[in-house]
Amino acid sequence: MGGIWQRVMDMWQATQIPQQILEHNILGLGHNLWFMIPFGLFILWRLYRKDWRGITLVAVLIGLWWFSGSEFMDGITVNGKPVLSKLLPVVGIFIAAVGIIACLLLL
C-alpha cells in the first residue's frame, strides 16, 4: 500500500503543480497540461451547467491568489513593520472579496 501512495505522490511532485502554485507562477500553470486540462474541463462543465456563481467564485479566488503573489504584497512590510499606506488597500480588497464570496454563497 505504501508503494502505491509513494508512486502517486512522486507523480504529483513531477507535475510541478505544487511548486508553481506556491511560486504564483501563472505562466507556468498556463503551460502545464497536468493543470490546464482538468481546470479547463472544470470551467467547461460549469459553463455547460450554467453555474455562473461557481465560475465567479473561482474567478474571485484566482484573483485573490494572484494578488497575494503580486509585487504590491512584497512591500507591505518594511523591517518587520506593516506600511499603512499599503495595508489599507489590502484590507479593502479582502473585505470586498469576502463580501462577494458571501453574496455568492448565500444567494
N, C-alpha and C positions, 0 to 999 in steps of 0.2 A: 504494500500500500504506500509506503514511504517513497518508493521508487517512482511510482506514477505521479505523486504530488510533486516530487522534486523535478521531474521532467516538465510538468505543466508550468511550474514556477520558472524554470530555465527558459522555456519558450516565451513566457510573458516578459521576462527581462530582455530577451533577444529582440523583441519587437521595438524596444526603446520608448514605448509609450509612457511608462512612469517617469523616466528621465526627462522627456520632452514636456510633460505636464509640469513637473517641478521647476524646470527652467523657463517656463512660459514661452516655449518655442512654437509659436503659431505656424510659422512656415514649415517647420519640421513635421508637425502634426498634419498639416495640409498635404504633404507629400508622402505620408506614411499610410500605405494601403491597409495596414492592420487596424488603423484607427478610422480612416475615411470611409471604408466600405460599410462597417456596422453603423457609423454615425450617419452616413447618407441614407442607409436603409431605414434608420430610426426616423429621420426627418421626413422621408418619403411616406412612411407609414402614418406619421402624424398628419401629413397633408392629405393622404387618402381618407383618413378618418375625420378630417376637417376639425382637428383638435388645435384650434388657434391658441387656446390657453396654454397647452403644453409646449407649443412652439415658442410662444412669447416667454414662458418660464425658462426654457433652455437658452433663449437669446439673452435674457437678463443675467442668468448665471454665467454664461460665456463672457458677457461684458464685464461682470464683476471680476472674473478670473483674469481677464486681460488687463483690467485697470489695476489689479493688485500687483501685477508684474511690470507696470509701466515705470518710466523714468521719474514720473511725478512722485511715486511712492518711495523711490530711493532716497530723496532728500527730505523725507518727513521728519527725520530726527537728525540733530547735529550735536555731536559729543554726548549722545545718550539722552538728550532732552528734546521733546517734541517742539516743532516750529509751528506756532499757532496759525500763521498765515497759510500754511499748507494743510494743517489738521482740520480746519473748519470745512473746506470743500469736501474732504474725505468723509467727514461725518454727514454732510448734506447728501452726498451720493449714497452713503449707506442707508440713511433714513428713507430716501426716495426708493431705493431698491427694496427695502423691507416693505414699504407701502405698496409697491407694485406687486410683490410676491403675495402679500396678504390679500390684496384685491383679487388676484388670480385664484388663490386657493379658497377664498370664501364665497366667491360668486358662482 
